[in-house]
Amino acid sequence: MGKLATKAGSSCRIPSLDGLRAVSIFMVVVGHVSGTIKASGYSTSMLLSFLGQGRLGVSIFFVISGFLITILLAHEQSATHSIDLKDFYIRRAFRIFPGFYAYWMVALFLTLFGFIHVTRAELISAAIYVWNYVPRSADTWFLGHTWSLSIEEQFYLIWPVILKWAGPKRGKWIALLIVISSPFIRVGSYYLFPSTRPRIGMMLQGRADSLMIGALLALVSLTQEDLTILKRVTRSCLIPIASLCFIGVDSLLTQKFKGAYSLSVGISLQNVVIVLLIAHVVFYDKTALGRILNNPVVAHVGIISYSLYLWQQLFLTPKNTTLTGIFPLNLVFAFLTAELSYYCLEKPFLRWRKRFSRVPGGVRSVETSIEEQKPELLITPVSA
């Protein structure tokens, strides 16, 4: 059985992932800021429409999350022969909750004082991470992005339990089964449960494959034989070019066929393209694309991407008619707030959570190195 080894202090790391996070948040930000550009009296172009693929950007986030979380779980399972679920959830809480509930409290404050309008049901459903399952006539912008955060939290609740029970070998087949069955679940939900149609792509069963294909990539990387095949398949320099072309084709097909395309094959094709791109830039990070993704400035945008995803929703909306909502000042405010959130909330809580973690130091250092954006992880398949 393959093992996931770490090498603290090594120059080795999982390259390019921060850069891909930067690409993800760039797509979301461009998609959202486009409306404020028009509202501020500026003209937009087809290039902005091409780059502002927010849903595709979120899909990249999902695949990366599934990949990294599964690496961490597999490493713990290899080191301790088990997964401490309680400790995992404590570590996730320290990672996710501080920034999220700070944003939630600001949304509550702004609602109470009449600056924005968010209903009580929306506040509650966002607070308990079930936004994606609560029917509503129209999504409130200021908490609308919590649909993706809800999916991630639901994934965190379920997948570690499955992997602890199944182990890496069976977990790989379970992940593959979910990836294959998801388009059928989406189409079946569309016809069998018509009331859920507006939310199919935002519910866990409708987007689980985006996370699970990342998990599958991590589990395939555990054995030398599978890893060798994976590297051979993802070596081609045509993968980045094909990925760029796919963005345009995917956008055109989504506009023309809408759910008929996205629910049946669109989301699945996105996942495949993303996972091939991730494998390519991780294993072959010395290419021109790899050098761009690992540029310190690009990587830093990826580092603050979670905070930026949270806080940009306040500023990048035509509904914000104050100074903070006018382009390009709204971009400045969004980035400044994200920086403050990262350095004043995320980093301190990442340090404090060490006091509450009981996992072996090697496992904890891997997770800390990834999440404090000092990755020192070396994936080394070796014989048991």
C-alpha positions in Angstrom: 0.0 0.0 0.0 1.3 3.4 -0.8 2.1 5.9 1.9 2.0 9.7 1.9 5.2 11.0 3.3 6.2 14.4 4.5 9.5 16.1 4.6 9.4 19.1 6.9 12.0 21.7 6.1 12.4 20.4 2.6 12.4 22.6 -0.4 9.8 20.2 -1.9 6.2 21.4 -1.9 3.0 21.0 -3.7 3.6 23.6 -6.3 1.1 25.7 -8.3 -1.9 25.2 -6.1 -1.8 28.8 -4.6 -1.6 30.0 -8.2 -4.6 28.0 -9.2 -6.5 29.4 -6.3 -5.6 32.8 -7.6 -7.0 31.9 -11.0 -10.2 30.7 -9.3 -10.7 33.8 -7.3 -9.8 36.0 -10.3 -12.6 34.4 -12.3 -15.1 35.0 -9.4 -14.0 38.6 -8.9 -14.1 39.4 -12.6 -17.5 37.9 -12.9 -18.8 40.0 -10.0 -17.0 43.2 -10.7 -18.4 43.4 -14.3 -21.7 44.6 -13.1 -20.2 47.4 -11.0 -18.1 48.5 -14.0 -21.3 49.1 -16.0 -23.0 50.7 -13.0 -20.0 53.1 -12.6 -20.3 54.3 -16.2 -17.5 52.3 -17.8 -17.9 50.0 -20.8 -17.2 46.3 -20.6 -15.8 43.9 -23.3 -16.2 40.3 -24.4 -12.9 39.6 -22.7 -14.4 40.3 -19.3 -17.3 38.0 -20.1 -14.7 35.3 -21.2 -12.6 35.7 -18.0 -15.5 36.2 -15.6 -16.5 32.5 -15.3 -17.4 32.5 -11.6 -19.0 29.1 -11.5 -15.9 27.6 -13.2 -13.7 29.4 -10.7 -15.7 27.8 -7.8 -15.4 24.4 -9.5 -11.6 24.8 -9.4 -11.8 25.6 -5.6 -13.9 22.5 -5.1 -11.4 20.2 -6.9 -8.4 21.7 -5.0 -10.3 21.3 -1.7 -11.1 17.6 -2.4 -7.5 17.0 -3.4 -5.9 18.7 -0.4 -8.3 17.4 2.3 -7.9 13.9 1.0 -4.1 14.2 1.1 -4.2 15.3 4.7 -6.7 12.5 5.7 -4.6 9.9 3.9 -1.4 11.0 5.5 -3.0 10.8 9.0 -4.4 7.4 8.2 -1.0 6.2 7.0 0.8 7.6 10.1 -1.7 6.5 12.8 -3.8 3.8 11.0 -6.9 5.8 11.7 -8.5 9.2 11.3 -9.3 11.2 14.4 -12.6 12.7 13.3 -13.0 15.0 16.3 -9.6 16.4 15.9 -10.2 16.9 12.1 -13.4 18.9 12.8 -11.7 21.0 15.4 -8.9 21.8 12.9 -11.5 22.6 10.2 -13.4 24.9 12.6 -10.2 26.9 13.4 -9.5 27.2 9.7 -13.0 28.1 8.3 -15.1 29.6 11.1 -13.2 32.8 12.2 -13.3 34.5 8.8 -16.8 33.2 7.9 -18.5 34.2 11.1 -16.8 37.6 11.1 -18.3 38.2 7.7 -21.7 36.8 8.9 -21.6 39.2 11.9 -20.9 42.2 9.6 -23.8 41.1 7.4 -26.1 40.9 10.5 -24.9 44.4 11.7 -25.5 46.0 8.3 -28.9 44.4 8.1 -29.9 45.6 11.6 -29.0 49.2 10.7 -30.7 49.1 7.4 -27.6 49.2 5.1 -28.5 46.0 3.4 -31.5 43.6 3.4 -31.0 40.0 4.5 -33.9 38.0 6.0 -33.7 36.1 9.2 -34.1 32.7 7.3 -31.2 33.6 5.1 -29.0 34.5 8.0 -29.8 31.3 9.8 -29.4 29.1 6.8 -26.0 30.7 6.0 -24.9 30.4 9.7 -25.5 26.6 9.8 -24.3 25.9 6.3 -27.5 24.8 4.7 -28.0 27.8 2.3 -27.9 25.5 -0.7 -30.9 23.4 0.5 -33.3 26.2 1.6 -35.9 27.2 -1.1 -36.2 30.9 -1.7 -37.8 33.1 -4.4 -34.5 34.9 -5.1 -31.0 34.6 -3.6 -29.9 37.5 -1.5 -26.6 38.7 -3.0 -24.8 39.4 0.3 -25.1 35.8 1.5 -25.6 34.2 -1.9 -22.0 33.0 -2.1 -22.5 30.8 1.0 -23.9 28.1 -1.3 -20.4 26.9 -2.1 -19.2 27.2 1.5 -22.2 25.1 2.5 -21.2 22.4 0.0 -17.6 22.4 1.4 -18.8 22.0 5.0 -21.2 19.2 4.1 -18.3 17.5 2.3 -16.1 17.9 5.4 -18.8 16.2 7.5 -19.2 13.1 5.3 -16.0 12.3 3.4 -13.7 11.8 6.4 -16.1 9.3 7.9 -16.3 7.4 4.6 -12.5 7.4 4.2 -11.9 6.3 7.8 -14.3 3.4 7.3 -13.2 2.5 3.7 -9.5 3.2 3.7 -7.6 4.5 0.7 -8.1 1.5 -1.5 -11.8 1.3 -1.2 -12.1 5.0 -0.9 -10.6 5.4 -4.4 -13.4 3.2 -5.8 -16.1 5.1 -3.9 -14.7 8.4 -5.2 -14.8 7.1 -8.7 -18.3 5.8 -8.3 -19.5 9.2 -7.1 -17.8 11.0 -10.0 -19.4 8.7 -12.6 -22.9 8.7 -11.0 -23.2 12.4 -10.3 -24.4 13.5 -13.8 -27.1 10.9 -13.6 -28.1 12.2 -10.2 -28.3 15.7 -11.5 -30.4 14.7 -14.5 -32.6 12.4 -12.4 -33.1 15.2 -9.8 -34.2 17.6 -12.6 -37.0 15.3 -13.7 -38.0 13.6 -10.4 -37.8 16.7 -8.1 -38.8 19.7 -10.3 -38.9 22.0 -7.2 -35.2 21.6 -6.8 -34.2 22.6 -10.3 -32.9 26.1 -9.5 -30.6 24.5 -6.8 -29.4 21.2 -8.3 -26.0 22.6 -9.1 -25.7 24.1 -5.6 -26.6 21.0 -3.6 -24.1 18.5 -2.4 -25.4 15.6 -4.4 -25.3 17.8 -7.5 -21.7 19.0 -7.0 -20.1 16.2 -5.0 -18.2 15.0 -8.1 -16.2 18.3 -8.2 -14.8 17.6 -4.8 -14.6 13.8 -5.3 -12.6 14.0 -8.5 -10.0 16.0 -6.5 -10.1 13.3 -3.8 -9.7 10.7 -6.5 -6.6 12.5 -7.8 -5.1 12.4 -4.2 -5.9 8.7 -3.7 -4.5 7.7 -7.1 -1.2 9.5 -6.2 -0.7 7.1 -3.3 0.7 4.2 -5.3 3.7 4.3 -7.5 2.0 2.4 -10.3 -1.0 4.7 -10.5 1.2 7.8 -10.0 3.4 6.8 -12.9 0.4 6.4 -15.2 -1.0 9.7 -14.0 2.2 11.6 -14.7 2.4 10.1 -18.2 -1.2 11.1 -19.0 -0.8 14.6 -17.7 2.6 15.4 -19.2 1.4 17.0 -22.4 2.0 20.7 -22.8 -1.3 20.8 -24.7 -3.3 20.4 -21.5 -3.1 24.2 -20.5 -4.0 25.2 -24.1 -6.9 22.8 -24.2 -8.1 24.1 -20.8 -8.1 27.6 -22.1 -10.0 26.6 -25.2 -12.5 24.7 -23.0 -13.4 27.9 -21.1 -14.7 29.5 -24.2 -16.5 26.4 -25.5 -18.0 25.7 -22.1 -19.2 29.3 -21.8 -20.9 29.2 -25.3 -22.5 25.8 -24.6 -23.8 27.0 -21.2 -25.3 30.1 -22.8 -26.9 28.1 -25.6 -28.2 25.0 -23.8 -28.2 26.1 -20.2 -29.0 23.3 -17.7 -29.4 20.7 -20.5 -25.7 21.0 -21.0 -24.3 21.8 -17.6 -26.3 19.3 -15.6 -25.7 16.4 -18.0 -22.1 16.8 -19.1 -21.0 20.4 -18.5 -20.0 20.1 -14.8 -18.4 16.7 -15.4 -16.3 18.0 -18.3 -15.3 21.0 -16.1 -14.1 18.6 -13.4 -12.1 16.4 -15.8 -10.4 19.4 -17.4 -9.6 20.9 -14.0 -8.2 17.8 -12.5 -6.0 17.2 -15.5 -4.7 20.8 -15.3 -4.0 20.5 -11.5 -2.0 17.3 -12.1 -0.1 18.9 -14.9 0.9 22.0 -13.1 1.7 20.1 -9.8 3.9 17.5 -11.5 5.3 19.7 -14.2 5.7 23.1 -12.4 8.8 24.2 -14.3 6.8 25.1 -17.4 6.0 28.6 -18.4 2.5 28.2 -16.8 4.1 26.7 -13.7 6.4 29.7 -13.3 3.4 32.1 -13.6 1.4 30.2 -11.1 4.3 30.0 -8.6 5.1 33.7 -9.0 5.0 35.2 -5.4 2.5 37.9 -6.3 0.1 35.4 -8.0 0.6 32.9 -5.1 -0.2 35.6 -2.6 -3.6 36.2 -4.2 -4.2 32.5 -3.8 -3.2 32.7 -0.2 -5.9 35.3 0.6 -8.4 33.7 -1.8 -10.7 32.4 1.0 -10.9 35.8 2.7 -11.3 37.5 -0.7 -14.1 35.2 -1.6 -15.9 36.0 1.6 -15.5 39.8 1.6 -15.7 40.7 -2.1 -19.5 40.1 -1.9 -19.9 43.3 0.1 -18.1 45.5 -2.4 -18.5 43.9 -5.9 -22.2 44.5 -6.3 -24.2 47.2 -8.1 -26.5 47.1 -5.0 -23.7 48.9 -3.1 -24.2 52.5 -4.1 -21.7 53.9 -1.5 -18.1 54.9 -2.2 -17.1 51.3 -1.4 -19.2 50.0 -4.3 -17.9 52.2 -7.1 -15.4 50.7 -9.5 -12.4 50.6 -9.2 -12.4 51.6 -5.5 -14.6 48.6 -4.8 -11.7 46.3 -5.9 -9.3 48.2 -3.6 -11.7 47.8 -0.6 -12.2 44.1 -1.3 -8.5 43.3 -1.4 -7.7 45.5 1.7 -10.5 43.8 3.7 -9.3 40.4 2.5 -5.7 41.2 3.6 -7.0 42.3 7.1 -9.1 39.2 7.5 -6.3 36.9 6.5 -3.6 38.5 8.8 -5.9 39.4 11.7 -8.2 36.4 11.8 -7.0 33.4 9.7 -3.3 33.3 10.6 -3.8 33.8 14.4 -6.4 31.1 14.6 -4.2 28.7 12.5 -1.5 29.2 15.2 -3.9 28.9 18.1 -5.5 25.6 16.9 -2.2 23.8 17.6 -3.0 23.8 21.3 -6.2 21.8 20.6 -4.8 19.3 18.1 -3.8 15.8 19.3 -2.7 14.4 16.0 1.0 13.5 15.5 3.2 16.6 14.9 4.2 15.4 11.5 0.5 15.3 10.3 -0.3 18.6 12.0 2.7 20.3 10.4 1.6 19.2 6.9 -1.8 20.8 7.4 -0.4 23.9 8.9 2.2 24.2 6.2 -0.5 24.0 3.5 -2.9 26.4 5.2 -0.3 28.9 6.3 0.8 28.7 2.7 4.3 27.4 3.4 3.7 24.0 1.7 6.5 21.5 2.5 4.6 18.4 1.4 6.3 15.7 -0.6 4.1 13.0 -2.1 6.3 9.9 -2.1 4.7 6.6 -2.9 6.7 3.9 -1.2 6.1 0.2 -0.5 4.5 -0.6 2.9 
